[in-house]
Amino acid sequence: MTPEELTLAAAEHASDAKAEAIVALDLRELSSVADYFLICSGRSDRQVRAIHERIQLGVKRAHALAPTRVDGATAAQWVLMDYGDVIVHIFSPEMREFYRLEQLWGEAPSRSFDFAPV
């Protein structure tokens, strides 16, 4: 699975869990940290956890991939899922505003996702 395909799959699973403001940042020309950051928000700690679980289970079932590391799932204010070339950030609205990753990586080409309900 390519990093682009993994980013799209994670975005789809996040959308299934009602994630808001789903954005992918293409970091390939800017950093060796990862190829893509996928950033999204949940309205509450419960929803942040649900988004994390939906992405993790969905990607594992469909593509047999698991993140090498997950941080922040207990507090559920900022959950980071490290898939190597793709890093997923799931924020509460307050944490997303505080860290402002889209502005920090402002030179990165970005893509917003808005999946139509099925």
Backbone atoms as SQL, in Angstrom:
CREATE TABLE atoms (id INTEGER PRIMARY KEY, chain TEXT, resi INTEGER, resn TEXT, atom TEXT, x REAL, y REAL, z REAL);
INSERT INTO atoms VALUES
  (1, 'A', 1, 'MET', 'N', 0.847, -1.169, 0.000),
  (2, 'A', 1, 'MET', 'CA', 0.000, 0.000, 0.000),
  (3, 'A', 1, 'MET', 'C', 0.895, 1.235, 0.000),
  (4, 'A', 2, 'THR', 'N', 0.603, 2.157, -0.885),
  (5, 'A', 2, 'THR', 'CA', 1.400, 3.382, -0.959),
  (6, 'A', 2, 'THR', 'C', 1.004, 4.346, 0.162),
  (7, 'A', 3, 'PRO', 'N', 1.870, 5.290, 0.471),
  (8, 'A', 3, 'PRO', 'CA', 1.494, 6.294, 1.471),
  (9, 'A', 3, 'PRO', 'C', 0.226, 7.068, 1.085),
  (10, 'A', 4, 'GLU', 'N', 0.057, 7.340, -0.205),
  (11, 'A', 4, 'GLU', 'CA', -1.144, 8.043, -0.667),
  (12, 'A', 4, 'GLU', 'C', -2.396, 7.209, -0.385),
  (13, 'A', 5, 'GLU', 'N', -2.334, 5.923, -0.683),
  (14, 'A', 5, 'GLU', 'CA', -3.474, 5.030, -0.450),
  (15, 'A', 5, 'GLU', 'C', -3.782, 4.905, 1.042),
  (16, 'A', 6, 'LEU', 'N', -2.742, 4.820, 1.863),
  (17, 'A', 6, 'LEU', 'CA', -2.945, 4.727, 3.311),
  (18, 'A', 6, 'LEU', 'C', -3.568, 6.009, 3.848),
  (19, 'A', 7, 'THR', 'N', -3.113, 7.153, 3.353),
  (20, 'A', 7, 'THR', 'CA', -3.681, 8.430, 3.782),
  (21, 'A', 7, 'THR', 'C', -5.162, 8.500, 3.428),
  (22, 'A', 8, 'LEU', 'N', -5.510, 8.109, 2.221),
  (23, 'A', 8, 'LEU', 'CA', -6.912, 8.117, 1.792),
  (24, 'A', 8, 'LEU', 'C', -7.741, 7.146, 2.625),
  (25, 'A', 9, 'ALA', 'N', -7.220, 5.950, 2.869),
  (26, 'A', 9, 'ALA', 'CA', -7.953, 4.964, 3.675),
  (27, 'A', 9, 'ALA', 'C', -8.194, 5.482, 5.087),
  (28, 'A', 10, 'ALA', 'N', -7.168, 6.054, 5.695),
  (29, 'A', 10, 'ALA', 'CA', -7.323, 6.598, 7.053),
  (30, 'A', 10, 'ALA', 'C', -8.328, 7.744, 7.058),
  (31, 'A', 11, 'ALA', 'N', -8.300, 8.585, 6.033),
  (32, 'A', 11, 'ALA', 'CA', -9.258, 9.696, 5.935),
  (33, 'A', 11, 'ALA', 'C', -10.682, 9.170, 5.808),
  (34, 'A', 12, 'GLU', 'N', -10.873, 8.127, 5.029),
  (35, 'A', 12, 'GLU', 'CA', -12.207, 7.541, 4.877),
  (36, 'A', 12, 'GLU', 'C', -12.719, 6.982, 6.200),
  (37, 'A', 13, 'HIS', 'N', -11.855, 6.276, 6.930),
  (38, 'A', 13, 'HIS', 'CA', -12.259, 5.729, 8.228),
  (39, 'A', 13, 'HIS', 'C', -12.544, 6.846, 9.235),
  (40, 'A', 14, 'ALA', 'N', -11.744, 7.894, 9.199),
  (41, 'A', 14, 'ALA', 'CA', -11.988, 9.043, 10.080),
  (42, 'A', 14, 'ALA', 'C', -13.351, 9.660, 9.767),
  (43, 'A', 15, 'SER', 'N', -13.646, 9.792, 8.495),
  (44, 'A', 15, 'SER', 'CA', -14.934, 10.348, 8.089),
  (45, 'A', 15, 'SER', 'C', -16.088, 9.467, 8.554),
  (46, 'A', 16, 'ASP', 'N', -15.908, 8.159, 8.481),
  (47, 'A', 16, 'ASP', 'CA', -16.940, 7.227, 8.957),
  (48, 'A', 16, 'ASP', 'C', -17.260, 7.447, 10.431),
  (49, 'A', 17, 'ALA', 'N', -16.265, 7.904, 11.187),
  (50, 'A', 17, 'ALA', 'CA', -16.457, 8.162, 12.617),
  (51, 'A', 17, 'ALA', 'C', -16.809, 9.635, 12.873),
  (52, 'A', 18, 'LYS', 'N', -17.210, 10.339, 11.813),
  (53, 'A', 18, 'LYS', 'CA', -17.668, 11.736, 11.922),
  (54, 'A', 18, 'LYS', 'C', -16.573, 12.727, 12.302),
  (55, 'A', 19, 'ALA', 'N', -15.339, 12.426, 11.900),
  (56, 'A', 19, 'ALA', 'CA', -14.244, 13.378, 12.122),
  (57, 'A', 19, 'ALA', 'C', -14.535, 14.656, 11.349),
  (58, 'A', 20, 'GLU', 'N', -14.036, 15.751, 11.876),
  (59, 'A', 20, 'GLU', 'CA', -14.238, 17.053, 11.252),
  (60, 'A', 20, 'GLU', 'C', -12.926, 17.592, 10.706),
  (61, 'A', 21, 'ALA', 'N', -13.044, 18.450, 9.691),
  (62, 'A', 21, 'ALA', 'CA', -11.898, 19.169, 9.119),
  (63, 'A', 21, 'ALA', 'C', -10.728, 18.217, 8.826),
  (64, 'A', 22, 'ILE', 'N', -10.980, 17.218, 7.996),
  (65, 'A', 22, 'ILE', 'CA', -9.963, 16.228, 7.641),
  (66, 'A', 22, 'ILE', 'C', -9.067, 16.817, 6.550),
  (67, 'A', 23, 'VAL', 'N', -7.766, 16.880, 6.845),
  (68, 'A', 23, 'VAL', 'CA', -6.803, 17.493, 5.935),
  (69, 'A', 23, 'VAL', 'C', -5.556, 16.618, 5.867),
  (70, 'A', 24, 'ALA', 'N', -5.039, 16.429, 4.652),
  (71, 'A', 24, 'ALA', 'CA', -3.767, 15.740, 4.468),
  (72, 'A', 24, 'ALA', 'C', -2.723, 16.758, 4.038),
  (73, 'A', 25, 'LEU', 'N', -1.568, 16.713, 4.672),
  (74, 'A', 25, 'LEU', 'CA', -0.437, 17.556, 4.295),
  (75, 'A', 25, 'LEU', 'C', 0.614, 16.686, 3.626),
  (76, 'A', 26, 'ASP', 'N', 1.048, 17.076, 2.456),
  (77, 'A', 26, 'ASP', 'CA', 2.071, 16.360, 1.705),
  (78, 'A', 26, 'ASP', 'C', 3.433, 16.924, 2.100),
  (79, 'A', 27, 'LEU', 'N', 4.176, 16.148, 2.883),
  (80, 'A', 27, 'LEU', 'CA', 5.463, 16.613, 3.418),
  (81, 'A', 27, 'LEU', 'C', 6.669, 16.085, 2.651),
  (82, 'A', 28, 'ARG', 'N', 6.427, 15.378, 1.556),
  (83, 'A', 28, 'ARG', 'CA', 7.522, 14.700, 0.857),
  (84, 'A', 28, 'ARG', 'C', 8.660, 15.627, 0.461),
  (85, 'A', 29, 'GLU', 'N', 8.372, 16.854, 0.078),
  (86, 'A', 29, 'GLU', 'CA', 9.420, 17.792, -0.344),
  (87, 'A', 29, 'GLU', 'C', 9.971, 18.623, 0.811),
  (88, 'A', 30, 'LEU', 'N', 9.372, 18.475, 2.006),
  (89, 'A', 30, 'LEU', 'CA', 9.731, 19.356, 3.120),
  (90, 'A', 30, 'LEU', 'C', 10.420, 18.675, 4.287),
  (91, 'A', 31, 'SER', 'N', 10.212, 17.371, 4.446),
  (92, 'A', 31, 'SER', 'CA', 10.700, 16.716, 5.655),
  (93, 'A', 31, 'SER', 'C', 10.915, 15.233, 5.421),
  (94, 'A', 32, 'SER', 'N', 11.803, 14.676, 6.215),
  (95, 'A', 32, 'SER', 'CA', 12.001, 13.224, 6.182),
  (96, 'A', 32, 'SER', 'C', 11.229, 12.539, 7.314),
  (97, 'A', 33, 'VAL', 'N', 10.487, 13.305, 8.095),
  (98, 'A', 33, 'VAL', 'CA', 9.704, 12.756, 9.206),
  (99, 'A', 33, 'VAL', 'C', 8.664, 11.779, 8.702),
  (100, 'A', 34, 'ALA', 'N', 7.937, 12.170, 7.656),
  (101, 'A', 34, 'ALA', 'CA', 6.890, 11.341, 7.070),
  (102, 'A', 34, 'ALA', 'C', 6.575, 11.906, 5.696),
  (103, 'A', 35, 'ASP', 'N', 5.884, 11.108, 4.883),
  (104, 'A', 35, 'ASP', 'CA', 5.423, 11.600, 3.586),
  (105, 'A', 35, 'ASP', 'C', 4.164, 12.443, 3.742),
  (106, 'A', 36, 'TYR', 'N', 3.280, 11.997, 4.657),
  (107, 'A', 36, 'TYR', 'CA', 2.004, 12.685, 4.853),
  (108, 'A', 36, 'TYR', 'C', 1.657, 12.783, 6.330),
  (109, 'A', 37, 'PHE', 'N', 1.026, 13.884, 6.684),
  (110, 'A', 37, 'PHE', 'CA', 0.304, 14.027, 7.938),
  (111, 'A', 37, 'PHE', 'C', -1.171, 14.033, 7.566),
  (112, 'A', 38, 'LEU', 'N', -1.957, 13.243, 8.263),
  (113, 'A', 38, 'LEU', 'CA', -3.405, 13.340, 8.165),
  (114, 'A', 38, 'LEU', 'C', -3.874, 13.953, 9.468),
  (115, 'A', 39, 'ILE', 'N', -4.606, 15.049, 9.374),
  (116, 'A', 39, 'ILE', 'CA', -5.044, 15.791, 10.552),
  (117, 'A', 39, 'ILE', 'C', -6.564, 15.854, 10.543),
  (118, 'A', 40, 'CYS', 'N', -7.171, 15.592, 11.702),
  (119, 'A', 40, 'CYS', 'CA', -8.620, 15.716, 11.817),
  (120, 'A', 40, 'CYS', 'C', -8.971, 16.018, 13.265),
  (121, 'A', 41, 'SER', 'N', -10.241, 16.336, 13.488),
  (122, 'A', 41, 'SER', 'CA', -10.705, 16.683, 14.829),
  (123, 'A', 41, 'SER', 'C', -11.946, 15.894, 15.195),
  (124, 'A', 42, 'GLY', 'N', -12.081, 15.681, 16.514),
  (125, 'A', 42, 'GLY', 'CA', -13.301, 15.146, 17.091),
  (126, 'A', 42, 'GLY', 'C', -13.843, 16.158, 18.075),
  (127, 'A', 43, 'ARG', 'N', -15.150, 16.198, 18.245),
  (128, 'A', 43, 'ARG', 'CA', -15.763, 17.220, 19.104),
  (129, 'A', 43, 'ARG', 'C', -15.576, 16.966, 20.601),
  (130, 'A', 44, 'SER', 'N', -15.240, 15.740, 20.986),
  (131, 'A', 44, 'SER', 'CA', -15.082, 15.394, 22.404),
  (132, 'A', 44, 'SER', 'C', -14.019, 14.319, 22.534),
  (133, 'A', 45, 'ASP', 'N', -13.571, 14.067, 23.779),
  (134, 'A', 45, 'ASP', 'CA', -12.578, 13.000, 23.970),
  (135, 'A', 45, 'ASP', 'C', -13.150, 11.653, 23.544),
  (136, 'A', 46, 'ARG', 'N', -14.412, 11.441, 23.762),
  (137, 'A', 46, 'ARG', 'CA', -15.062, 10.192, 23.336),
  (138, 'A', 46, 'ARG', 'C', -15.005, 10.039, 21.820),
  (139, 'A', 47, 'GLN', 'N', -15.283, 11.115, 21.106),
  (140, 'A', 47, 'GLN', 'CA', -15.238, 11.030, 19.650),
  (141, 'A', 47, 'GLN', 'C', -13.798, 10.890, 19.142),
  (142, 'A', 48, 'VAL', 'N', -12.852, 11.574, 19.777),
  (143, 'A', 48, 'VAL', 'CA', -11.445, 11.415, 19.384),
  (144, 'A', 48, 'VAL', 'C', -11.040, 9.949, 19.514),
  (145, 'A', 49, 'ARG', 'N', -11.429, 9.311, 20.612),
  (146, 'A', 49, 'ARG', 'CA', -11.138, 7.878, 20.790),
  (147, 'A', 49, 'ARG', 'C', -11.814, 7.037, 19.716),
  (148, 'A', 50, 'ALA', 'N', -13.061, 7.360, 19.413),
  (149, 'A', 50, 'ALA', 'CA', -13.805, 6.598, 18.402),
  (150, 'A', 50, 'ALA', 'C', -13.156, 6.723, 17.024),
  (151, 'A', 51, 'ILE', 'N', -12.686, 7.913, 16.691),
  (152, 'A', 51, 'ILE', 'CA', -12.001, 8.114, 15.403),
  (153, 'A', 51, 'ILE', 'C', -10.723, 7.279, 15.365),
  (154, 'A', 52, 'HIS', 'N', -9.951, 7.338, 16.445),
  (155, 'A', 52, 'HIS', 'CA', -8.722, 6.541, 16.543),
  (156, 'A', 52, 'HIS', 'C', -9.021, 5.055, 16.355),
  (157, 'A', 53, 'GLU', 'N', -10.005, 4.548, 17.083),
  (158, 'A', 53, 'GLU', 'CA', -10.350, 3.124, 16.987),
  (159, 'A', 53, 'GLU', 'C', -10.821, 2.747, 15.592),
  (160, 'A', 54, 'ARG', 'N', -11.634, 3.622, 14.973),
  (161, 'A', 54, 'ARG', 'CA', -12.154, 3.339, 13.633),
  (162, 'A', 54, 'ARG', 'C', -11.025, 3.271, 12.621),
  (163, 'A', 55, 'ILE', 'N', -10.083, 4.205, 12.686),
  (164, 'A', 55, 'ILE', 'CA', -8.941, 4.183, 11.766),
  (165, 'A', 55, 'ILE', 'C', -8.108, 2.934, 12.005),
  (166, 'A', 56, 'GLN', 'N', -7.756, 2.668, 13.266),
  (167, 'A', 56, 'GLN', 'CA', -6.878, 1.538, 13.569),
  (168, 'A', 56, 'GLN', 'C', -7.500, 0.215, 13.135),
  (169, 'A', 57, 'LEU', 'N', -8.762, -0.013, 13.493),
  (170, 'A', 57, 'LEU', 'CA', -9.414, -1.272, 13.115),
  (171, 'A', 57, 'LEU', 'C', -9.672, -1.353, 11.617),
  (172, 'A', 58, 'GLY', 'N', -10.090, -0.247, 11.024),
  (173, 'A', 58, 'GLY', 'CA', -10.385, -0.254, 9.593),
  (174, 'A', 58, 'GLY', 'C', -9.169, -0.541, 8.744),
  (175, 'A', 59, 'VAL', 'N', -8.062, 0.130, 9.040),
  (176, 'A', 59, 'VAL', 'CA', -6.832, -0.088, 8.272),
  (177, 'A', 59, 'VAL', 'C', -6.300, -1.495, 8.514),
  (178, 'A', 60, 'LYS', 'N', -6.404, -1.971, 9.750),
  (179, 'A', 60, 'LYS', 'CA', -5.923, -3.325, 10.050),
  (180, 'A', 60, 'LYS', 'C', -6.739, -4.382, 9.299),
  (181, 'A', 61, 'ARG', 'N', -8.057, -4.242, 9.328),
  (182, 'A', 61, 'ARG', 'CA', -8.918, -5.228, 8.656),
  (183, 'A', 61, 'ARG', 'C', -8.762, -5.196, 7.139),
  (184, 'A', 62, 'ALA', 'N', -8.745, -4.008, 6.571),
  (185, 'A', 62, 'ALA', 'CA', -8.722, -3.887, 5.119),
  (186, 'A', 62, 'ALA', 'C', -7.330, -4.069, 4.511),
  (187, 'A', 63, 'HIS', 'N', -6.283, -3.699, 5.259),
  (188, 'A', 63, 'HIS', 'CA', -4.940, -3.672, 4.670),
  (189, 'A', 63, 'HIS', 'C', -3.879, -4.388, 5.500),
  (190, 'A', 64, 'ALA', 'N', -4.291, -4.988, 6.602),
  (191, 'A', 64, 'ALA', 'CA', -3.374, -5.726, 7.481),
  (192, 'A', 64, 'ALA', 'C', -2.209, -4.857, 7.958),
  (193, 'A', 65, 'LEU', 'N', -2.489, -3.594, 8.230),
  (194, 'A', 65, 'LEU', 'CA', -1.474, -2.671, 8.741),
  (195, 'A', 65, 'LEU', 'C', -1.878, -2.170, 10.114),
  (196, 'A', 66, 'ALA', 'N', -0.885, -2.064, 10.983),
  (197, 'A', 66, 'ALA', 'CA', -1.108, -1.503, 12.315),
  (198, 'A', 66, 'ALA', 'C', -0.086, -0.390, 12.526),
  (199, 'A', 67, 'PRO', 'N', -0.447, 0.621, 13.279),
  (200, 'A', 67, 'PRO', 'CA', 0.542, 1.674, 13.545),
  (201, 'A', 67, 'PRO', 'C', 1.694, 1.117, 14.372),
  (202, 'A', 68, 'THR', 'N', 2.887, 1.649, 14.130),
  (203, 'A', 68, 'THR', 'CA', 4.040, 1.206, 14.919),
  (204, 'A', 68, 'THR', 'C', 4.000, 1.816, 16.310),
  (205, 'A', 69, 'ARG', 'N', 3.253, 2.917, 16.426),
  (206, 'A', 69, 'ARG', 'CA', 3.165, 3.607, 17.718),
  (207, 'A', 69, 'ARG', 'C', 1.881, 4.422, 17.772),
  (208, 'A', 70, 'VAL', 'N', 1.272, 4.431, 18.945),
  (209, 'A', 70, 'VAL', 'CA', 0.109, 5.285, 19.201),
  (210, 'A', 70, 'VAL', 'C', 0.361, 6.012, 20.510),
  (211, 'A', 71, 'ASP', 'N', 0.203, 7.325, 20.489),
  (212, 'A', 71, 'ASP', 'CA', 0.357, 8.133, 21.697),
  (213, 'A', 71, 'ASP', 'C', -0.907, 8.945, 21.920),
  (214, 'A', 72, 'GLY', 'N', -1.268, 9.146, 23.182),
  (215, 'A', 72, 'GLY', 'CA', -2.349, 10.041, 23.545),
  (216, 'A', 72, 'GLY', 'C', -3.734, 9.445, 23.569),
  (217, 'A', 73, 'ALA', 'N', -3.864, 8.150, 23.343),
  (218, 'A', 73, 'ALA', 'CA', -5.201, 7.543, 23.270),
  (219, 'A', 73, 'ALA', 'C', -5.936, 7.586, 24.600),
  (220, 'A', 74, 'THR', 'N', -5.222, 7.550, 25.708),
  (221, 'A', 74, 'THR', 'CA', -5.871, 7.558, 27.016),
  (222, 'A', 74, 'THR', 'C', -6.522, 8.907, 27.304),
  (223, 'A', 75, 'ALA', 'N', -5.781, 9.985, 27.140),
  (224, 'A', 75, 'ALA', 'CA', -6.330, 11.320, 27.400),
  (225, 'A', 75, 'ALA', 'C', -7.251, 11.779, 26.278),
  (226, 'A', 76, 'ALA', 'N', -6.982, 11.340, 25.059),
  (227, 'A', 76, 'ALA', 'CA', -7.809, 11.615, 23.881),
  (228, 'A', 76, 'ALA', 'C', -7.992, 13.104, 23.606),
  (229, 'A', 77, 'GLN', 'N', -6.945, 13.876, 23.806),
  (230, 'A', 77, 'GLN', 'CA', -6.943, 15.280, 23.412),
  (231, 'A', 77, 'GLN', 'C', -6.169, 15.458, 22.105),
  (232, 'A', 78, 'TRP', 'N', -5.127, 14.637, 21.951),
  (233, 'A', 78, 'TRP', 'CA', -4.335, 14.588, 20.718),
  (234, 'A', 78, 'TRP', 'C', -3.826, 13.154, 20.610),
  (235, 'A', 79, 'VAL', 'N', -4.365, 12.414, 19.677),
  (236, 'A', 79, 'VAL', 'CA', -3.923, 11.041, 19.437),
  (237, 'A', 79, 'VAL', 'C', -3.050, 11.049, 18.190),
  (238, 'A', 80, 'LEU', 'N', -1.856, 10.503, 18.327),
  (239, 'A', 80, 'LEU', 'CA', -0.926, 10.391, 17.219),
  (240, 'A', 80, 'LEU', 'C', -0.776, 8.919, 16.875),
  (241, 'A', 81, 'MET', 'N', -1.002, 8.594, 15.613),
  (242, 'A', 81, 'MET', 'CA', -0.859, 7.223, 15.121),
  (243, 'A', 81, 'MET', 'C', 0.250, 7.224, 14.072),
  (244, 'A', 82, 'ASP', 'N', 1.330, 6.488, 14.322),
  (245, 'A', 82, 'ASP', 'CA', 2.490, 6.481, 13.443),
  (246, 'A', 82, 'ASP', 'C', 2.467, 5.235, 12.560),
  (247, 'A', 83, 'TYR', 'N', 2.205, 5.443, 11.278),
  (248, 'A', 83, 'TYR', 'CA', 2.238, 4.368, 10.290),
  (249, 'A', 83, 'TYR', 'C', 3.509, 4.436, 9.447),
  (250, 'A', 84, 'GLY', 'N', 4.538, 5.086, 9.947),
  (251, 'A', 84, 'GLY', 'CA', 5.791, 5.214, 9.206),
  (252, 'A', 84, 'GLY', 'C', 5.736, 6.393, 8.253),
  (253, 'A', 85, 'ASP', 'N', 5.349, 6.146, 7.014),
  (254, 'A', 85, 'ASP', 'CA', 5.276, 7.209, 6.012),
  (255, 'A', 85, 'ASP', 'C', 4.070, 8.118, 6.196),
  (256, 'A', 86, 'VAL', 'N', 3.104, 7.682, 7.002),
  (257, 'A', 86, 'VAL', 'CA', 1.895, 8.462, 7.261),
  (258, 'A', 86, 'VAL', 'C', 1.713, 8.579, 8.772),
  (259, 'A', 87, 'ILE', 'N', 1.549, 9.810, 9.231),
  (260, 'A', 87, 'ILE', 'CA', 1.285, 10.041, 10.650),
  (261, 'A', 87, 'ILE', 'C', -0.082, 10.691, 10.758),
  (262, 'A', 88, 'VAL', 'N', -0.950, 10.063, 11.540),
  (263, 'A', 88, 'VAL', 'CA', -2.314, 10.542, 11.731),
  (264, 'A', 88, 'VAL', 'C', -2.373, 11.308, 13.052),
  (265, 'A', 89, 'HIS', 'N', -2.927, 12.512, 12.994),
  (266, 'A', 89, 'HIS', 'CA', -3.120, 13.349, 14.178),
  (267, 'A', 89, 'HIS', 'C', -4.617, 13.548, 14.359),
  (268, 'A', 90, 'ILE', 'N', -5.147, 13.131, 15.497),
  (269, 'A', 90, 'ILE', 'CA', -6.562, 13.321, 15.805),
  (270, 'A', 90, 'ILE', 'C', -6.621, 14.234, 17.019),
  (271, 'A', 91, 'PHE', 'N', -7.201, 15.401, 16.834),
  (272, 'A', 91, 'PHE', 'CA', -7.189, 16.442, 17.853),
  (273, 'A', 91, 'PHE', 'C', -8.575, 16.732, 18.412),
  (274, 'A', 92, 'SER', 'N', -8.599, 17.177, 19.656),
  (275, 'A', 92, 'SER', 'CA', -9.764, 17.906, 20.154),
  (276, 'A', 92, 'SER', 'C', -9.679, 19.286, 19.506),
  (277, 'A', 93, 'PRO', 'N', -10.784, 20.026, 19.410),
  (278, 'A', 93, 'PRO', 'CA', -10.710, 21.366, 18.800),
  (279, 'A', 93, 'PRO', 'C', -9.700, 22.284, 19.496),
  (280, 'A', 94, 'GLU', 'N', -9.637, 22.227, 20.814),
  (281, 'A', 94, 'GLU', 'CA', -8.713, 23.095, 21.557),
  (282, 'A', 94, 'GLU', 'C', -7.252, 22.768, 21.250),
  (283, 'A', 95, 'MET', 'N', -6.916, 21.498, 21.200),
  (284, 'A', 95, 'MET', 'CA', -5.532, 21.097, 20.920),
  (285, 'A', 95, 'MET', 'C', -5.148, 21.415, 19.478),
  (286, 'A', 96, 'ARG', 'N', -6.097, 21.243, 18.565),
  (287, 'A', 96, 'ARG', 'CA', -5.794, 21.569, 17.165),
  (288, 'A', 96, 'ARG', 'C', -5.507, 23.052, 17.021),
  (289, 'A', 97, 'GLU', 'N', -6.284, 23.871, 17.680),
  (290, 'A', 97, 'GLU', 'CA', -6.058, 25.313, 17.633),
  (291, 'A', 97, 'GLU', 'C', -4.726, 25.687, 18.301),
  (292, 'A', 98, 'PHE', 'N', -4.392, 25.016, 19.397),
  (293, 'A', 98, 'PHE', 'CA', -3.165, 25.315, 20.116),
  (294, 'A', 98, 'PHE', 'C', -1.926, 24.952, 19.290),
  (295, 'A', 99, 'TYR', 'N', -1.905, 23.746, 18.711),
  (296, 'A', 99, 'TYR', 'CA', -0.711, 23.290, 17.987),
  (297, 'A', 99, 'TYR', 'C', -0.647, 23.767, 16.541),
  (298, 'A', 100, 'ARG', 'N', -1.783, 24.012, 15.915),
  (299, 'A', 100, 'ARG', 'CA', -1.871, 24.589, 14.575),
  (300, 'A', 100, 'ARG', 'C', -0.878, 23.970, 13.582),
  (301, 'A', 101, 'LEU', 'N', -0.941, 22.663, 13.424),
  (302, 'A', 101, 'LEU', 'CA', -0.013, 21.981, 12.521),
  (303, 'A', 101, 'LEU', 'C', -0.155, 22.436, 11.076),
  (304, 'A', 102, 'GLU', 'N', -1.369, 22.765, 10.647),
  (305, 'A', 102, 'GLU', 'CA', -1.549, 23.238, 9.274),
  (306, 'A', 102, 'GLU', 'C', -0.768, 24.529, 9.032),
  (307, 'A', 103, 'GLN', 'N', -0.715, 25.408, 10.043),
  (308, 'A', 103, 'GLN', 'CA', 0.049, 26.643, 9.896),
  (309, 'A', 103, 'GLN', 'C', 1.551, 26.377, 10.039),
  (310, 'A', 104, 'LEU', 'N', 1.921, 25.498, 10.948),
  (311, 'A', 104, 'LEU', 'CA', 3.329, 25.163, 11.145),
  (312, 'A', 104, 'LEU', 'C', 3.939, 24.601, 9.860),
  (313, 'A', 105, 'TRP', 'N', 3.186, 23.761, 9.170),
  (314, 'A', 105, 'TRP', 'CA', 3.623, 23.152, 7.919),
  (315, 'A', 105, 'TRP', 'C', 2.937, 23.863, 6.750),
  (316, 'A', 106, 'GLY', 'N', 2.818, 25.171, 6.821),
  (317, 'A', 106, 'GLY', 'CA', 2.063, 25.956, 5.848),
  (318, 'A', 106, 'GLY', 'C', 2.539, 25.849, 4.410),
  (319, 'A', 107, 'GLU', 'N', 3.809, 25.529, 4.189),
  (320, 'A', 107, 'GLU', 'CA', 4.316, 25.390, 2.818),
  (321, 'A', 107, 'GLU', 'C', 3.908, 24.074, 2.176),
  (322, 'A', 108, 'ALA', 'N', 3.430, 23.138, 2.976),
  (323, 'A', 108, 'ALA', 'CA', 3.083, 21.810, 2.456),
  (324, 'A', 108, 'ALA', 'C', 1.803, 21.870, 1.634),
  (325, 'A', 109, 'PRO', 'N', 1.806, 21.242, 0.465),
  (326, 'A', 109, 'PRO', 'CA', 0.552, 21.121, -0.269),
  (327, 'A', 109, 'PRO', 'C', -0.453, 20.365, 0.600),
  (328, 'A', 110, 'SER', 'N', -1.709, 20.815, 0.564),
  (329, 'A', 110, 'SER', 'CA', -2.716, 20.175, 1.405),
  (330, 'A', 110, 'SER', 'C', -3.912, 19.755, 0.576),
  (331, 'A', 111, 'ARG', 'N', -4.636, 18.808, 1.132),
  (332, 'A', 111, 'ARG', 'CA', -5.867, 18.326, 0.522),
  (333, 'A', 111, 'ARG', 'C', -6.892, 18.139, 1.627),
  (334, 'A', 112, 'SER', 'N', -8.057, 18.738, 1.447),
  (335, 'A', 112, 'SER', 'CA', -9.151, 18.552, 2.399),
  (336, 'A', 112, 'SER', 'C', -10.037, 17.424, 1.903),
  (337, 'A', 113, 'PHE', 'N', -10.597, 16.683, 2.836),
  (338, 'A', 113, 'PHE', 'CA', -11.487, 15.575, 2.512),
  (339, 'A', 113, 'PHE', 'C', -12.876, 15.880, 3.042),
  (340, 'A', 114, 'ASP', 'N', -13.860, 15.708, 2.189),
  (341, 'A', 114, 'ASP', 'CA', -15.251, 15.848, 2.592),
  (342, 'A', 114, 'ASP', 'C', -16.017, 14.736, 1.888),
  (343, 'A', 115, 'PHE', 'N', -16.112, 13.595, 2.545),
  (344, 'A', 115, 'PHE', 'CA', -16.749, 12.427, 1.962),
  (345, 'A', 115, 'PHE', 'C', -18.264, 12.558, 2.073),
  (346, 'A', 116, 'ALA', 'N', -18.934, 12.297, 0.984),
  (347, 'A', 116, 'ALA', 'CA', -20.400, 12.348, 0.991),
  (348, 'A', 116, 'ALA', 'C', -20.944, 11.146, 1.755),
  (349, 'A', 117, 'PRO', 'N', -22.013, 11.355, 2.549),
  (350, 'A', 117, 'PRO', 'CA', -22.599, 10.224, 3.260),
  (351, 'A', 117, 'PRO', 'C', -23.120, 9.184, 2.270),
  (352, 'A', 118, 'VAL', 'N', -22.982, 7.926, 2.668),
  (353, 'A', 118, 'VAL', 'CA', -23.430, 6.831, 1.805),
  (354, 'A', 118, 'VAL', 'C', -24.822, 6.419, 2.180);
